Amino acid sequence: MQSKKSNEACELLRRLDSFAGAMNVVLVVLAVGLAALDATCLLALHVENAVAHTGWVATVTASPATINELVR
């Protein structure tokens, strides 16, 4: 009886260890994906700030009639 409980406990520990190993892989992939997203956002903010400070962006305001004439 005692050895049966011991075997069941060992089997449970093996299953938990296997599950933990699989979860580690998932967590590493998630961490890499979040790091890539963070780097992309930082790059976008850096580019946006660089463009805004150079004056390359111009705002044009026109009436709808003027826009219609330009489109024709």
C-alpha positions as CSV (number, residue, x, y, z in Angstrom):
1,M,0.0,0.0,0.0
2,Q,2.8,2.4,0.9
3,S,4.7,1.7,-2.3
4,K,1.6,2.3,-4.4
5,K,1.1,5.8,-2.8
6,S,4.8,6.5,-3.3
7,N,4.6,5.5,-7.0
8,E,1.6,7.7,-7.5
9,A,3.3,10.6,-5.9
10,C,6.4,10.1,-8.1
11,E,4.2,9.9,-11.2
12,L,2.4,13.1,-10.2
13,L,5.7,14.9,-9.7
14,R,6.9,13.7,-13.1
15,R,3.8,15.0,-14.7
16,L,4.1,18.4,-12.9
17,D,7.7,18.6,-14.0
18,S,6.8,17.9,-17.6
19,F,4.0,20.6,-17.4
20,A,6.4,23.1,-15.9
21,G,8.9,22.4,-18.7
22,A,6.3,23.1,-21.3
23,M,5.1,26.2,-19.6
24,N,8.7,27.5,-19.6
25,V,8.8,27.3,-23.4
26,V,5.5,29.2,-23.7
27,L,6.7,31.9,-21.2
28,V,9.9,32.4,-23.1
29,V,8.1,32.8,-26.4
30,L,5.7,35.3,-24.8
31,A,8.6,37.2,-23.3
32,V,10.4,37.4,-26.7
33,G,7.1,38.6,-28.4
34,L,6.6,41.3,-25.8
35,A,10.2,42.5,-26.1
36,A,9.8,42.8,-29.9
37,L,6.5,44.7,-29.4
38,D,8.2,47.0,-26.9
39,A,11.1,47.7,-29.3
40,T,8.7,48.4,-32.2
41,C,6.8,50.9,-30.1
42,L,10.0,52.6,-28.9
43,L,11.2,52.9,-32.5
44,A,7.9,54.3,-33.7
45,L,7.9,56.9,-30.9
46,H,11.5,57.8,-31.8
47,V,10.7,58.2,-35.5
48,E,7.5,60.2,-34.7
49,N,9.5,62.6,-32.5
50,A,12.3,63.0,-35.1
51,V,9.8,63.8,-37.8
52,A,7.9,66.2,-35.6
53,H,11.0,68.2,-34.7
54,T,12.3,68.5,-38.3
55,G,9.3,70.4,-39.6
56,W,8.7,67.9,-42.5
57,V,5.1,67.6,-41.5
58,A,2.8,70.3,-42.8
59,T,-0.8,70.8,-42.1
60,V,-3.0,72.1,-44.9
61,T,-6.4,73.5,-44.3
62,A,-8.7,74.0,-47.2
63,S,-12.4,74.4,-47.8
64,P,-14.3,71.5,-49.2
65,A,-14.8,73.4,-52.5
66,T,-11.1,73.8,-52.9
67,I,-10.5,70.1,-52.2
68,N,-13.1,69.2,-54.8
69,E,-11.4,71.4,-57.4
70,L,-8.1,69.8,-56.7
71,V,-9.5,66.3,-57.0
72,R,-11.1,66.9,-60.4
